[in-house]
Amino acid sequence: MHYEPGGGEHATTRQVEYLVEGVDAEFGHTTALDASGNMFGPFTVGQVVKVQTKVTNSTGSRTSAIRTITIEAPI
């Protein structure tokens, strides 16, 4: 994943949260957001992964829109 340049610069916590459809009931997997891009997994072909970012600072939290990724066979 890649992010908007400068996004979340003032956040005290920045996380990527994800779930695997049919396996997870909620966003239970969390990893630190790396502004240069994130890589996480492993996943298997055919799995559908939903991803969102969450940033927090002294005024509150903001969660991004959910993005859906379907894992396909390598080319």
Backbone hydrogen bonds, N-H to C=O, Kabsch-Sander energy under -0.5 kcal/mol:
donor,donor_aa,acceptor,acceptor_aa,energy
3,Y,35,A,-0.6
7,G,4,E,-2.1
9,E,6,G,-1.4
11,A,8,G,-1.7
12,T,56,T,-2.8
13,T,56,T,-1.8
15,Q,54,K,-2.6
16,V,31,T,-3.0
17,E,52,Q,-3.2
18,Y,29,H,-2.1
19,L,50,K,-2.0
21,E,19,L,-0.6
21,E,48,V,-2.8
23,V,20,V,-2.0
24,D,20,V,-2.8
28,G,26,E,-1.7
29,H,18,Y,-1.6
31,T,16,V,-2.2
33,L,14,R,-2.2
35,A,33,L,-0.6
37,G,34,D,-2.7
38,N,1,M,-1.4
46,G,71,I,-3.1
47,Q,44,T,-2.2
49,V,47,Q,-0.5
49,V,69,I,-3.3
50,K,19,L,-2.6
51,V,67,R,-2.9
52,Q,17,E,-2.5
54,K,15,Q,-2.4
55,V,62,R,-2.4
56,T,13,T,-2.3
57,N,60,G,-2.5
60,G,57,N,-1.5
62,R,55,V,-2.5
64,S,53,T,-2.7
67,R,51,V,-3.0
69,I,49,V,-3.2
71,I,47,Q,-2.9
71,I,69,I,-0.6
